[in-house]
Amino acid sequence: MPRPTLMLVPALAIVAAACGGSGSGDSSPGTDASTTTAGEAVSTTTAAAAVSTTTAADQPGMPPIDRPDLTLTVADGWTVQSLGAGVKPVLALDSSGSPAVAWLFERVGEGFVAYSAAQDDWNGFAVREGYFYGPIDLAFDPGDVPYIAYHDHQADDFDLALGDLTLVFPKGDRWTRDVARDPGHDGWDTALVIGSDGAFHAAGVDPSQFGSEVGVEYYNKTDAGWVVTPVGSGPTPYRYNIGLALDGNGSPVMTYYDFDNGDLIYASTDGTGWSSEVVSSEGDVGKYSSLKFHFDGRPAVTFFEQVGAESGNILYAIRQGDTWTVETVGAVISFEEGNARRNSSLAFDGQGRPHVAYSDTTGVWYAVLQDQGWATEQIVTGDLPLGQLVSLQLDSADVAHLAIYEVTNSSPLDGSVAYLTNG
């Protein structure tokens, strides 16, 4: 893919680099690039109603995605399929258990969001062009319509007054977008869940890098439009991911990283406000969380414990009554924070056993909790660096489906997206 020279406004160069425009991918978490109008005090009970704008995509007939050759090697029993050029993929299963993958390309003048599905023989195509940021998310509604959620900068020239969480989905012969408009440059680290009742729940960050005091926000789609509510995290930088799931009552819960204290936070709502509790606080813990519910209703989460500049552990926590039990799944020894986003992904099989896929720049490992402990194998070895992002789902037969990517260029970030399965 061509890499043109980017012409950036000097004062905003650090911001554009943070969003994939140029540079290594991200500015440092503690840097304030500018001030946004969203720097109001956080209220955990006051919701800011936002206008929801649904617009037919003006880009029909988007081009198909080429599938580059992959350099990675997979373990026996696993197969791999190249899906296309791009980065930061996410995988979801439709109601029949058929996988689909969405990903994006973060570059001014060349950016796109792409979609590919097994039922279409993995013939992927771009569904939207623009200036976007990942990670993104993908979910199917009860009618098996795919929805892709992402942060849209809304302009090639970075503008702190623009930028919102956006959904795109097929409607007729086009993909249509639904913009959750809200003050500030928010919707980063996007997460999306669609309930069995068809209700839309999303989460994102209004980042402290741009002067916001708001942090983590919850998005709820109502008949009147999107309602965006701070969850009470306080100032939070983007890049550390948000875990989002629905409990047995269909209520949203989240996990996120407390940047100031280095803790993992679990947040829930009673419908009138959000409350939070600390899952783990020993060491620097809580980055890149993946949140799921066990079939008995207990929340569980995997997350990263950073030990050194390039090393750490993948931890697993599950709530037992009012307390959380935490254990180590495995170690990573080649961690690079600049591109890491979701370096572990959690799923439960039909017997209630947790399955965890996790990654560093050198490989992907697959772990299952057995009676005797975690049984782990390395399932991917990379000739090129891996993107430290994994997306795992298990179908009804407990077959694993994963999406990952290998890095073909680090500055600006470029890669090749891959689908893996052991079925």
Buried (B, 14 or more C-beta within 10 A) or exposed (E): EEEEEBEBEEEBBBBBBBBBBBBBBBBEBEBBBBEBEBBBEBEBEEBBEBEBBEEEBEBEEBEEBEBBEBEBEBBEEBEBBBBBBBBBBBBBBBEEBBBBBBBBBBBBEBBBBBBBBBEEEBEBBBBBBBBBBBBBBBBBBEEEBBBBBBBBBBEBEBBBEBBBBBBBBBEEEBBBBBBBBBBBBBBBBBBBBBBEEEBBBBBBBBBBBBBBBBBBBBBBBEEEBBBBBBBBBBBBBBBBBBBBBBBEEEBBBBBBBBBEEBBBBBBBBEEEBBEBEBBBBEBBBBBBBBBBBBEEEBBBBBBBBBBEEBBBBBBBBBBEEEEBEBEEBBBBEBBBBBBBBBBBBBBBBEEEBBBBBBBBBBBBBBBBBEEEEBEBEEBBBBEBBBBBBBBBBBBEEBBBBBBBBBBBEBEBBBBBBBBBBBE
